[in-house]
Amino acid sequence: MGMMTKETYACQHCGAEADMTLEGFEGVEDVIKRERKLPCKNCGKDVSWTEREDLKAVKVAMEAEKDAYQTYSKAAKMTRNPKGRDMFQQLSEFEMNHYKKLQELFKSLQEKGEWILYSGTSFKKKSVSIKMEKPKGQEQLTEMDALRMAAREEKKAQAYYRSMAELTKDPRGKDMYKRLAYEEALHEKVLNDQYYSLQNTGVWSWGD
């Protein structure tokens, strides 16, 4: 899951704005430990989390999921190994489903002020039996670079969704964000497993 655009939230006390991004919200975990308050970096007073911030947070997540879909789709096209290609393709479909559910949520919040239920998404996890030679040289380095960068983005996504689960007041919203955080953690594990498999054995383990 990646991040391209920025939304902002404003302090009700001094009017200062702060970027609402995946990178920025990694620090919200520290805020949660401090009695779940969100202080303004400009004036130091607590910033209230409102329905307006809920909508902005969903927009940030939508853009990130769309970016992730495009990244994984591109990786699937560039990866020659059928196991690697299948893994990236499934990840792209996973992120597109996230995007569609968040789009549905945004519309519901905007039109009715209601959160939706999210039952989760699963991998199809099919076995790819085609055998290929180990990737060599630059090809393997490029695949490993893609895996490492993707895993880093998934970690940012987890932090963002966990933070939103704490800041959002609606029980259905909390549940949805927690499920999304869990699924991004699963993605990170899958990516790391493939990275270390390539690093240690030179072969993809997806589908084994």
C-alpha positions in Angstrom: 0.0 0.0 0.0 1.5 3.3 -1.0 0.8 7.0 -0.6 0.7 9.8 -3.2 -1.7 12.6 -2.2 -2.1 14.5 1.0 -5.2 15.4 3.1 -5.0 17.8 6.1 -6.7 18.2 9.4 -7.0 21.5 11.2 -6.7 22.4 14.8 -10.0 23.9 16.1 -8.0 26.2 18.5 -5.4 27.9 16.3 -6.3 26.8 12.8 -3.0 25.1 12.1 -3.1 22.3 9.6 -1.1 19.1 9.6 -0.6 16.6 6.8 -2.7 13.4 7.1 -0.6 10.8 5.4 0.5 7.2 6.0 3.9 8.4 7.0 2.5 11.1 9.3 0.2 8.7 11.0 2.9 6.3 12.0 3.5 8.6 14.9 -0.2 8.4 16.0 0.7 5.1 17.8 2.7 7.3 20.3 -0.3 9.6 20.6 -2.5 6.6 21.5 -0.1 5.7 24.3 -0.6 9.2 25.7 -4.2 8.7 26.7 -5.3 8.6 23.0 -5.1 12.4 22.6 -4.1 14.1 19.3 -2.3 17.3 20.2 -1.8 20.1 17.8 2.0 20.5 17.0 1.5 24.3 16.7 -0.4 25.2 19.9 -0.2 22.0 21.9 -4.0 21.8 22.6 -6.0 18.6 21.9 -7.5 18.3 18.5 -11.0 16.8 18.4 -11.5 13.9 15.9 -14.8 14.6 14.0 -16.8 13.1 11.1 -14.9 15.5 8.8 -11.6 13.8 9.8 -13.2 10.4 9.3 -14.0 11.3 5.7 -10.5 12.6 5.1 -8.9 9.5 6.6 -10.9 7.3 4.3 -9.8 9.4 1.3 -6.2 9.0 2.3 -6.7 5.2 2.6 -8.5 5.0 -0.8 -5.6 6.8 -2.6 -3.1 4.6 -0.9 -4.9 1.4 -1.8 -5.3 2.5 -5.4 -1.6 3.3 -5.6 -0.8 -0.2 -4.1 -3.0 -1.9 -6.7 -1.1 -0.2 -9.5 2.3 -1.0 -7.9 1.4 -4.7 -7.5 -0.1 -4.9 -11.0 3.1 -3.5 -12.5 5.2 -5.9 -10.4 3.1 -8.8 -11.7 3.8 -7.8 -15.3 7.5 -7.4 -14.7 8.0 -10.7 -12.7 9.0 -13.6 -15.0 8.6 -16.3 -12.4 5.0 -17.7 -12.4 4.9 -18.0 -8.6 6.0 -14.4 -8.1 3.7 -13.2 -10.8 0.7 -15.0 -9.2 1.6 -13.5 -5.7 1.8 -10.0 -7.0 -1.4 -10.4 -9.0 -3.3 -11.7 -6.0 -1.9 -8.8 -3.9 -3.2 -6.3 -6.6 -6.6 -7.9 -6.5 -6.6 -7.8 -2.7 -5.8 -4.0 -2.7 -8.4 -3.3 -5.3 -11.0 -4.9 -3.1 -9.8 -2.7 -0.2 -10.2 0.3 -2.5 -13.7 -0.7 -3.5 -14.8 -1.3 0.1 -13.3 2.1 1.2 -15.1 3.8 -1.7 -18.4 2.2 -0.6 -17.6 3.4 3.0 -16.8 6.9 1.8 -20.1 7.2 0.0 -22.1 5.8 2.9 -20.4 8.2 5.4 -20.9 11.2 3.0 -24.5 10.5 2.2 -25.9 8.8 5.3 -23.2 9.3 8.0 -23.1 5.5 8.5 -20.2 3.0 8.6 -20.4 -0.2 6.7 -19.6 -3.8 7.7 -16.4 -5.3 6.3 -16.1 -9.1 6.5 -12.5 -9.2 5.2 -10.7 -10.4 2.1 -8.7 -13.7 1.6 -6.0 -14.9 -0.7 -7.1 -17.5 -3.3 -3.8 -19.3 -2.4 -3.6 -21.6 -5.4 -0.5 -23.8 -5.9 1.7 -22.8 -8.9 3.5 -26.0 -10.0 5.4 -24.6 -13.0 9.1 -24.9 -12.4 11.6 -22.3 -13.5 15.3 -21.7 -13.1 16.5 -19.5 -10.3 16.4 -15.8 -11.2 20.0 -14.4 -11.8 21.8 -11.2 -11.4 19.9 -8.0 -11.9 16.6 -9.8 -12.3 16.8 -11.2 -8.8 17.9 -7.9 -7.3 15.0 -6.1 -8.9 12.5 -8.6 -7.6 14.0 -8.4 -4.1 14.0 -4.6 -4.2 10.3 -4.7 -5.2 9.5 -7.1 -2.3 11.5 -5.0 0.3 9.8 -1.7 -0.8 6.4 -3.2 -0.8 6.8 -4.7 2.7 7.8 -1.3 4.0 4.7 0.3 2.6 2.5 -2.5 4.1 4.0 -1.7 7.5 3.0 1.9 7.1 -0.5 0.9 6.2 -0.8 -1.3 9.3 0.2 1.7 11.5 -2.3 3.9 9.7 -5.2 1.5 10.1 -4.4 0.7 13.7 -4.3 4.4 14.5 -7.6 5.0 12.7 -9.2 2.1 14.7 -8.3 4.0 17.9 -9.4 7.4 16.7 -12.6 6.4 15.0 -15.6 6.3 17.5 -18.0 4.1 15.6 -17.7 0.3 16.5 -18.1 -0.8 12.9 -15.4 1.7 11.9 -13.1 0.3 14.5 -13.8 -3.2 13.4 -13.2 -2.4 9.7 -9.9 -0.6 10.4 -8.7 -3.5 12.6 -9.5 -6.0 9.9 -7.7 -3.9 7.3 -4.7 -3.6 9.6 -4.6 -7.4 10.0 -4.7 -7.9 6.3 -1.9 -5.5 5.6 0.1 -7.3 8.3 -0.6 -10.5 6.4 0.6 -8.9 3.2 3.8 -7.8 4.9 4.5 -11.3 6.1 3.9 -12.8 2.7 6.3 -10.3 1.1 9.0 -10.8 3.8 8.7 -14.6 3.4 9.3 -14.4 -0.3 12.1 -11.9 0.2 14.0 -14.3 2.5 13.2 -17.2 0.3 14.8 -15.5 -2.6 17.7 -14.3 -0.5 18.5 -17.7 1.1 17.5 -20.1 -1.7 17.1 -18.1 -4.8 13.6 -19.4 -5.5 10.0 -18.3 -4.8 8.1 -20.2 -2.2 4.7 -18.8 -2.9 2.1 -21.5 -3.3 4.2 -24.3 -1.7 
